[in-house]
Amino acid sequence: MLKVRERSVNEITETSIRSALQKSNRRLLRINDVIGTGIGKIEDELTIKVYVKKISPELERKVLRILGDFPFQLEETGKFYAF
């Protein structure tokens, strides 16, 4: 399952997305059920991807508080396992 939160920021660049992710990554990973982060694209627009065990409205609000106006996607992946 994929949930997209589109928020516009004037001229989102790869540098600004990378910087936002670098500044917020630790805080994001401290949220229960967040298992990873990355950078993705939707229709040629850069976005921050947040991989989660299960999407919930509460989790979405927590991510929004951290990322502010940057666009993000919540991707429900379930639990990751190392092989």
Biopython code that builds the backbone (N, CA, C, O; Angstrom):
import numpy as np
from Bio.PDB.StructureBuilder import StructureBuilder

atoms = [
    (1, "MET", "N", (0.845, -1.177, 0.000)),
    (1, "MET", "CA", (0.000, 0.000, 0.000)),
    (1, "MET", "C", (0.886, 1.235, 0.000)),
    (1, "MET", "O", (1.923, 1.264, 0.663)),
    (2, "LEU", "N", (0.479, 2.243, -0.737)),
    (2, "LEU", "CA", (1.247, 3.472, -0.846)),
    (2, "LEU", "C", (0.319, 4.633, -0.584)),
    (2, "LEU", "O", (-0.765, 4.700, -1.164)),
    (3, "LYS", "N", (0.717, 5.542, 0.272)),
    (3, "LYS", "CA", (-0.063, 6.739, 0.525)),
    (3, "LYS", "C", (0.817, 7.932, 0.230)),
    (3, "LYS", "O", (1.949, 8.002, 0.710)),
    (4, "VAL", "N", (0.318, 8.865, -0.547)),
    (4, "VAL", "CA", (1.110, 10.005, -0.983)),
    (4, "VAL", "C", (0.555, 11.269, -0.344)),
    (4, "VAL", "O", (-0.650, 11.520, -0.355)),
    (5, "ARG", "N", (1.440, 12.031, 0.196)),
    (5, "ARG", "CA", (1.085, 13.338, 0.759)),
    (5, "ARG", "C", (1.775, 14.374, -0.097)),
    (5, "ARG", "O", (2.996, 14.511, -0.033)),
    (6, "GLU", "N", (1.025, 15.104, -0.893)),
    (6, "GLU", "CA", (1.630, 16.097, -1.774)),
    (6, "GLU", "C", (1.501, 17.469, -1.140)),
    (6, "GLU", "O", (0.404, 17.930, -0.827)),
    (7, "ARG", "N", (2.615, 18.092, -0.962)),
    (7, "ARG", "CA", (2.673, 19.457, -0.452)),
    (7, "ARG", "C", (3.671, 20.184, -1.328)),
    (7, "ARG", "O", (4.716, 19.624, -1.659)),
    (8, "SER", "N", (3.386, 21.387, -1.705)),
    (8, "SER", "CA", (4.309, 22.051, -2.617)),
    (8, "SER", "C", (5.243, 22.992, -1.868)),
    (8, "SER", "O", (4.851, 23.689, -0.933)),
    (9, "VAL", "N", (6.461, 22.983, -2.308)),
    (9, "VAL", "CA", (7.490, 23.894, -1.830)),
    (9, "VAL", "C", (8.046, 24.527, -3.085)),
    (9, "VAL", "O", (8.263, 23.843, -4.084)),
    (10, "ASN", "N", (8.277, 25.818, -3.044)),
    (10, "ASN", "CA", (8.819, 26.477, -4.226)),
    (10, "ASN", "C", (10.139, 25.847, -4.626)),
    (10, "ASN", "O", (11.068, 25.743, -3.825)),
    (11, "GLU", "N", (10.201, 25.430, -5.882)),
    (11, "GLU", "CA", (11.411, 24.869, -6.472)),
    (11, "GLU", "C", (12.077, 23.810, -5.601)),
    (11, "GLU", "O", (13.165, 24.028, -5.068)),
    (12, "ILE", "N", (11.435, 22.695, -5.465)),
    (12, "ILE", "CA", (12.042, 21.585, -4.739)),
    (12, "ILE", "C", (13.145, 21.015, -5.620)),
    (12, "ILE", "O", (12.908, 20.598, -6.754)),
    (13, "THR", "N", (14.334, 21.007, -5.081)),
    (13, "THR", "CA", (15.472, 20.479, -5.824)),
    (13, "THR", "C", (15.957, 19.206, -5.141)),
    (13, "THR", "O", (15.599, 18.925, -3.997)),
    (14, "GLU", "N", (16.761, 18.455, -5.844)),
    (14, "GLU", "CA", (17.328, 17.253, -5.248)),
    (14, "GLU", "C", (18.145, 17.619, -4.012)),
    (14, "GLU", "O", (18.127, 16.898, -3.013)),
    (15, "THR", "N", (18.851, 18.726, -4.082)),
    (15, "THR", "CA", (19.669, 19.169, -2.943)),
    (15, "THR", "C", (18.790, 19.497, -1.739)),
    (15, "THR", "O", (19.121, 19.130, -0.612)),
    (16, "SER", "N", (17.667, 20.189, -1.972)),
    (16, "SER", "CA", (16.807, 20.555, -0.838)),
    (16, "SER", "C", (16.131, 19.323, -0.239)),
    (16, "SER", "O", (15.972, 19.240, 0.979)),
    (17, "ILE", "N", (15.730, 18.359, -1.083)),
    (17, "ILE", "CA", (15.131, 17.123, -0.580)),
    (17, "ILE", "C", (16.156, 16.331, 0.224)),
    (17, "ILE", "O", (15.855, 15.851, 1.317)),
    (18, "ARG", "N", (17.370, 16.192, -0.317)),
    (18, "ARG", "CA", (18.424, 15.457, 0.401)),
    (18, "ARG", "C", (18.740, 16.116, 1.738)),
    (18, "ARG", "O", (18.927, 15.437, 2.748)),
    (19, "SER", "N", (18.798, 17.443, 1.734)),
    (19, "SER", "CA", (19.081, 18.186, 2.961)),
    (19, "SER", "C", (17.962, 17.980, 3.988)),
    (19, "SER", "O", (18.236, 17.749, 5.165)),
    (20, "ALA", "N", (16.710, 18.063, 3.547)),
    (20, "ALA", "CA", (15.573, 17.869, 4.453)),
    (20, "ALA", "C", (15.590, 16.459, 5.033)),
    (20, "ALA", "O", (15.341, 16.271, 6.224)),
    (21, "LEU", "N", (15.883, 15.470, 4.192)),
    (21, "LEU", "CA", (15.927, 14.091, 4.673)),
    (21, "LEU", "C", (17.072, 13.891, 5.654)),
    (21, "LEU", "O", (16.909, 13.228, 6.678)),
    (22, "GLN", "N", (18.223, 14.460, 5.346)),
    (22, "GLN", "CA", (19.380, 14.323, 6.232)),
    (22, "GLN", "C", (19.076, 14.933, 7.609)),
    (22, "GLN", "O", (19.436, 14.362, 8.638)),
    (23, "LYS", "N", (18.417, 16.086, 7.616)),
    (23, "LYS", "CA", (18.108, 16.772, 8.877)),
    (23, "LYS", "C", (17.029, 16.048, 9.686)),
    (23, "LYS", "O", (17.016, 16.131, 10.914)),
    (24, "SER", "N", (16.132, 15.345, 9.009)),
    (24, "SER", "CA", (14.989, 14.755, 9.707)),
    (24, "SER", "C", (15.058, 13.237, 9.849)),
    (24, "SER", "O", (14.204, 12.651, 10.514)),
    (25, "ASN", "N", (16.041, 12.592, 9.248)),
    (25, "ASN", "CA", (16.085, 11.134, 9.198)),
    (25, "ASN", "C", (16.052, 10.488, 10.583)),
    (25, "ASN", "O", (15.282, 9.552, 10.801)),
    (26, "ARG", "N", (16.857, 10.959, 11.505)),
    (26, "ARG", "CA", (16.890, 10.357, 12.854)),
    (26, "ARG", "C", (15.547, 10.475, 13.552)),
    (26, "ARG", "O", (15.086, 9.533, 14.196)),
    (27, "ARG", "N", (14.919, 11.646, 13.418)),
    (27, "ARG", "CA", (13.615, 11.839, 14.053)),
    (27, "ARG", "C", (12.563, 10.926, 13.427)),
    (27, "ARG", "O", (11.716, 10.375, 14.130)),
    (28, "LEU", "N", (12.619, 10.767, 12.107)),
    (28, "LEU", "CA", (11.666, 9.880, 11.437)),
    (28, "LEU", "C", (11.839, 8.439, 11.902)),
    (28, "LEU", "O", (10.860, 7.745, 12.179)),
    (29, "LEU", "N", (13.087, 7.998, 11.985)),
    (29, "LEU", "CA", (13.351, 6.607, 12.353)),
    (29, "LEU", "C", (13.014, 6.295, 13.814)),
    (29, "LEU", "O", (12.919, 5.127, 14.193)),
    (30, "ARG", "N", (12.835, 7.329, 14.630)),
    (30, "ARG", "CA", (12.422, 7.122, 16.021)),
    (30, "ARG", "C", (10.921, 6.877, 16.159)),
    (30, "ARG", "O", (10.455, 6.440, 17.211)),
    (31, "ILE", "N", (10.166, 7.159, 15.097)),
    (31, "ILE", "CA", (8.719, 6.942, 15.139)),
    (31, "ILE", "C", (8.449, 5.442, 15.062)),
    (31, "ILE", "O", (9.004, 4.746, 14.211)),
    (32, "ASN", "N", (7.593, 4.950, 15.957)),
    (32, "ASN", "CA", (7.194, 3.544, 15.906)),
    (32, "ASN", "C", (6.657, 3.211, 14.523)),
    (32, "ASN", "O", (5.916, 4.003, 13.940)),
    (33, "ASP", "N", (7.013, 2.076, 14.004)),
    (33, "ASP", "CA", (6.564, 1.552, 12.711)),
    (33, "ASP", "C", (7.269, 2.155, 11.498)),
    (33, "ASP", "O", (7.032, 1.697, 10.380)),
    (34, "VAL", "N", (8.129, 3.169, 11.673)),
    (34, "VAL", "CA", (8.942, 3.647, 10.539)),
    (34, "VAL", "C", (10.172, 2.757, 10.476)),
    (34, "VAL", "O", (10.877, 2.585, 11.470)),
    (35, "ILE", "N", (10.427, 2.185, 9.286)),
    (35, "ILE", "CA", (11.547, 1.259, 9.175)),
    (35, "ILE", "C", (12.599, 1.698, 8.174)),
    (35, "ILE", "O", (13.638, 1.051, 8.046)),
    (36, "GLY", "N", (12.345, 2.795, 7.458)),
    (36, "GLY", "CA", (13.349, 3.272, 6.518)),
    (36, "GLY", "C", (12.890, 4.548, 5.834)),
    (36, "GLY", "O", (11.719, 4.923, 5.898)),
    (37, "THR", "N", (13.843, 5.210, 5.177)),
    (37, "THR", "CA", (13.544, 6.441, 4.440)),
    (37, "THR", "C", (14.330, 6.447, 3.139)),
    (37, "THR", "O", (15.280, 5.682, 2.973)),
    (38, "GLY", "N", (13.936, 7.297, 2.235)),
    (38, "GLY", "CA", (14.635, 7.427, 0.970)),
    (38, "GLY", "C", (14.076, 8.589, 0.179)),
    (38, "GLY", "O", (13.267, 9.371, 0.678)),
    (39, "ILE", "N", (14.520, 8.691, -1.065)),
    (39, "ILE", "CA", (14.056, 9.740, -1.967)),
    (39, "ILE", "C", (13.441, 9.058, -3.176)),
    (39, "ILE", "O", (14.005, 8.107, -3.716)),
    (40, "GLY", "N", (12.295, 9.542, -3.593)),
    (40, "GLY", "CA", (11.619, 8.972, -4.751)),
    (40, "GLY", "C", (11.065, 10.055, -5.646)),
    (40, "GLY", "O", (11.305, 11.243, -5.432)),
    (41, "LYS", "N", (10.323, 9.633, -6.651)),
    (41, "LYS", "CA", (9.685, 10.564, -7.581)),
    (41, "LYS", "C", (8.258, 10.131, -7.836)),
    (41, "LYS", "O", (7.950, 8.941, -7.910)),
    (42, "ILE", "N", (7.399, 11.118, -7.969)),
    (42, "ILE", "CA", (6.030, 10.893, -8.420)),
    (42, "ILE", "C", (5.794, 11.893, -9.536)),
    (42, "ILE", "O", (5.862, 13.104, -9.327)),
    (43, "GLU", "N", (5.516, 11.371, -10.727)),
    (43, "GLU", "CA", (5.268, 12.240, -11.880)),
    (43, "GLU", "C", (6.357, 13.303, -12.011)),
    (43, "GLU", "O", (6.053, 14.489, -12.136)),
    (44, "ASP", "N", (7.595, 12.894, -11.986)),
    (44, "ASP", "CA", (8.759, 13.769, -12.139)),
    (44, "ASP", "C", (8.967, 14.765, -10.996)),
    (44, "ASP", "O", (9.800, 15.664, -11.109)),
    (45, "GLU", "N", (8.232, 14.619, -9.914)),
    (45, "GLU", "CA", (8.421, 15.476, -8.742)),
    (45, "GLU", "C", (9.150, 14.684, -7.667)),
    (45, "GLU", "O", (8.765, 13.557, -7.357)),
    (46, "LEU", "N", (10.199, 15.265, -7.097)),
    (46, "LEU", "CA", (10.936, 14.599, -6.019)),
    (46, "LEU", "C", (10.101, 14.566, -4.746)),
    (46, "LEU", "O", (9.337, 15.488, -4.462)),
    (47, "THR", "N", (10.259, 13.498, -3.992)),
    (47, "THR", "CA", (9.513, 13.320, -2.749)),
    (47, "THR", "C", (10.361, 12.523, -1.758)),
    (47, "THR", "O", (11.254, 11.776, -2.157)),
    (48, "ILE", "N", (10.082, 12.685, -0.489)),
    (48, "ILE", "CA", (10.734, 11.882, 0.540)),
    (48, "ILE", "C", (9.870, 10.643, 0.757)),
    (48, "ILE", "O", (8.663, 10.751, 0.975)),
    (49, "LYS", "N", (10.487, 9.475, 0.697)),
    (49, "LYS", "CA", (9.761, 8.222, 0.927)),
    (49, "LYS", "C", (10.008, 7.769, 2.363)),
    (49, "LYS", "O", (11.138, 7.774, 2.850)),
    (50, "VAL", "N", (8.932, 7.380, 3.019)),
    (50, "VAL", "CA", (9.019, 6.878, 4.378)),
    (50, "VAL", "C", (8.405, 5.478, 4.365)),
    (50, "VAL", "O", (7.206, 5.317, 4.135)),
    (51, "TYR", "N", (9.235, 4.479, 4.611)),
    (51, "TYR", "CA", (8.798, 3.085, 4.608)),
    (51, "TYR", "C", (8.316, 2.717, 6.008)),
    (51, "TYR", "O", (9.023, 2.921, 6.995)),
    (52, "VAL", "N", (7.100, 2.172, 6.078)),
    (52, "VAL", "CA", (6.489, 1.895, 7.370)),
    (52, "VAL", "C", (5.917, 0.482, 7.413)),
    (52, "VAL", "O", (5.607, -0.114, 6.382)),
    (53, "LYS", "N", (5.785, -0.041, 8.641)),
    (53, "LYS", "CA", (5.161, -1.355, 8.802)),
    (53, "LYS", "C", (3.683, -1.283, 8.440)),
    (53, "LYS", "O", (3.171, -2.146, 7.727)),
    (54, "LYS", "N", (2.996, -0.249, 8.932)),
    (54, "LYS", "CA", (1.559, -0.091, 8.688)),
    (54, "LYS", "C", (1.223, 1.396, 8.703)),
    (54, "LYS", "O", (1.631, 2.119, 9.612)),
    (55, "ILE", "N", (0.484, 1.849, 7.702)),
    (55, "ILE", "CA", (0.075, 3.257, 7.613)),
    (55, "ILE", "C", (-1.109, 3.500, 8.542)),
    (55, "ILE", "O", (-2.049, 2.707, 8.607)),
    (56, "SER", "N", (-1.033, 4.623, 9.259)),
    (56, "SER", "CA", (-2.151, 5.041, 10.108)),
    (56, "SER", "C", (-2.227, 6.567, 10.077)),
    (56, "SER", "O", (-1.231, 7.228, 9.780)),
    (57, "PRO", "N", (-3.400, 7.135, 10.381)),
    (57, "PRO", "CA", (-3.523, 8.599, 10.425)),
    (57, "PRO", "C", (-2.558, 9.224, 11.440)),
    (57, "PRO", "O", (-1.995, 10.289, 11.188)),
    (58, "GLU", "N", (-2.371, 8.565, 12.579)),
    (58, "GLU", "CA", (-1.460, 9.080, 13.610)),
    (58, "GLU", "C", (-0.025, 9.128, 13.090)),
    (58, "GLU", "O", (0.688, 10.108, 13.308)),
    (59, "LEU", "N", (0.391, 8.075, 12.408)),
    (59, "LEU", "CA", (1.739, 8.023, 11.859)),
    (59, "LEU", "C", (1.909, 9.118, 10.804)),
    (59, "LEU", "O", (2.947, 9.778, 10.760)),
    (60, "GLU", "N", (0.908, 9.310, 9.964)),
    (60, "GLU", "CA", (0.969, 10.350, 8.944)),
    (60, "GLU", "C", (1.120, 11.740, 9.577)),
    (60, "GLU", "O", (1.889, 12.567, 9.087)),
    (61, "ARG", "N", (0.387, 11.991, 10.662)),
    (61, "ARG", "CA", (0.503, 13.286, 11.353)),
    (61, "ARG", "C", (1.895, 13.494, 11.925)),
    (61, "ARG", "O", (2.438, 14.596, 11.858)),
    (62, "LYS", "N", (2.477, 12.436, 12.490)),
    (62, "LYS", "CA", (3.825, 12.548, 13.059)),
    (62, "LYS", "C", (4.852, 12.867, 11.974)),
    (62, "LYS", "O", (5.721, 13.717, 12.163)),
    (63, "VAL", "N", (4.746, 12.184, 10.847)),
    (63, "VAL", "CA", (5.675, 12.440, 9.736)),
    (63, "VAL", "C", (5.487, 13.861, 9.219)),
    (63, "VAL", "O", (6.468, 14.553, 8.944)),
    (64, "LEU", "N", (4.243, 14.303, 9.084)),
    (64, "LEU", "CA", (3.953, 15.656, 8.612)),
    (64, "LEU", "C", (4.554, 16.709, 9.538)),
    (64, "LEU", "O", (5.087, 17.715, 9.071)),
    (65, "ARG", "N", (4.470, 16.481, 10.850)),
    (65, "ARG", "CA", (5.060, 17.441, 11.795)),
    (65, "ARG", "C", (6.566, 17.564, 11.599)),
    (65, "ARG", "O", (7.134, 18.642, 11.775)),
    (66, "ILE", "N", (7.208, 16.465, 11.237)),
    (66, "ILE", "CA", (8.661, 16.487, 11.055)),
    (66, "ILE", "C", (9.048, 17.079, 9.701)),
    (66, "ILE", "O", (9.978, 17.882, 9.623)),
    (67, "LEU", "N", (8.349, 16.694, 8.640)),
    (67, "LEU", "CA", (8.748, 17.107, 7.290)),
    (67, "LEU", "C", (8.140, 18.428, 6.835)),
    (67, "LEU", "O", (8.583, 19.003, 5.842)),
    (68, "GLY", "N", (7.134, 18.911, 7.549)),
    (68, "GLY", "CA", (6.544, 20.197, 7.196)),
    (68, "GLY", "C", (6.003, 20.227, 5.776)),
    (68, "GLY", "O", (5.170, 19.399, 5.406)),
    (69, "ASP", "N", (6.471, 21.172, 4.988)),
    (69, "ASP", "CA", (5.945, 21.375, 3.641)),
    (69, "ASP", "C", (6.580, 20.502, 2.574)),
    (69, "ASP", "O", (6.201, 20.598, 1.407)),
    (70, "PHE", "N", (7.521, 19.664, 2.932)),
    (70, "PHE", "CA", (8.132, 18.807, 1.918)),
    (70, "PHE", "C", (7.175, 17.673, 1.550)),
    (70, "PHE", "O", (6.550, 17.081, 2.430)),
    (71, "PRO", "N", (7.056, 17.365, 0.248)),
    (71, "PRO", "CA", (6.185, 16.263, -0.161)),
    (71, "PRO", "C", (6.767, 14.931, 0.293)),
    (71, "PRO", "O", (7.980, 14.724, 0.265)),
    (72, "PHE", "N", (5.885, 14.036, 0.710)),
    (72, "PHE", "CA", (6.365, 12.715, 1.131)),
    (72, "PHE", "C", (5.376, 11.636, 0.741)),
    (72, "PHE", "O", (4.199, 11.899, 0.491)),
    (73, "GLN", "N", (5.883, 10.414, 0.697)),
    (73, "GLN", "CA", (5.087, 9.223, 0.445)),
    (73, "GLN", "C", (5.268, 8.294, 1.622)),
    (73, "GLN", "O", (6.389, 8.088, 2.088)),
    (74, "LEU", "N", (4.183, 7.733, 2.106)),
    (74, "LEU", "CA", (4.266, 6.657, 3.081)),
    (74, "LEU", "C", (4.069, 5.369, 2.298)),
    (74, "LEU", "O", (3.069, 5.210, 1.598)),
    (75, "GLU", "N", (5.010, 4.458, 2.413)),
    (75, "GLU", "CA", (4.887, 3.180, 1.729)),
    (75, "GLU", "C", (4.848, 2.062, 2.762)),
    (75, "GLU", "O", (5.796, 1.849, 3.517)),
    (76, "GLU", "N", (3.723, 1.358, 2.770)),
    (76, "GLU", "CA", (3.542, 0.256, 3.715)),
    (76, "GLU", "C", (4.265, -0.975, 3.169)),
    (76, "GLU", "O", (3.896, -1.525, 2.131)),
    (77, "THR", "N", (5.303, -1.392, 3.892)),
    (77, "THR", "CA", (6.129, -2.497, 3.418)),
    (77, "THR", "C", (6.042, -3.722, 4.311)),
    (77, "THR", "O", (6.475, -4.807, 3.922)),
    (78, "GLY", "N", (5.489, -3.559, 5.496)),
    (78, "GLY", "CA", (5.568, -4.627, 6.470)),
    (78, "GLY", "C", (6.951, -4.585, 7.097)),
    (78, "GLY", "O", (7.697, -3.624, 6.910)),
    (79, "LYS", "N", (7.283, -5.606, 7.822)),
    (79, "LYS", "CA", (8.558, -5.685, 8.515)),
    (79, "LYS", "C", (9.660, -6.146, 7.543)),
    (79, "LYS", "O", (9.415, -6.998, 6.689)),
    (80, "PHE", "N", (10.851, -5.593, 7.673)),
    (80, "PHE", "CA", (11.987, -6.011, 6.867)),
    (80, "PHE", "C", (12.749, -7.116, 7.605)),
    (80, "PHE", "O", (12.846, -7.093, 8.832)),
    (81, "TYR", "N", (13.275, -8.054, 6.875)),
    (81, "TYR", "CA", (14.082, -9.117, 7.449)),
    (81, "TYR", "C", (15.403, -9.223, 6.711)),
    (81, "TYR", "O", (15.433, -9.149, 5.483)),
    (82, "ALA", "N", (16.486, -9.395, 7.439)),
    (82, "ALA", "CA", (17.805, -9.606, 6.840)),
    (82, "ALA", "C", (17.970, -11.086, 6.558)),
    (82, "ALA", "O", (17.546, -11.924, 7.355)),
    (83, "PHE", "N", (18.572, -11.409, 5.448)),
    (83, "PHE", "CA", (18.813, -12.808, 5.087)),
    (83, "PHE", "C", (20.278, -13.140, 5.225)),
    (83, "PHE", "O", (20.681, -14.274, 4.965)),
]
sb = StructureBuilder()
sb.init_structure("model")
sb.init_model(0)
sb.init_chain("A")
sb.init_seg("    ")
for serial, (resi, resn, name, xyz) in enumerate(atoms, 1):
    if name == "N":
        sb.init_residue(resn, " ", resi, " ")
    sb.init_atom(name, np.array(xyz, "f"), 0.0, 1.0, " ", f" {name:<3s}", serial, name[0])
structure = sb.get_structure()
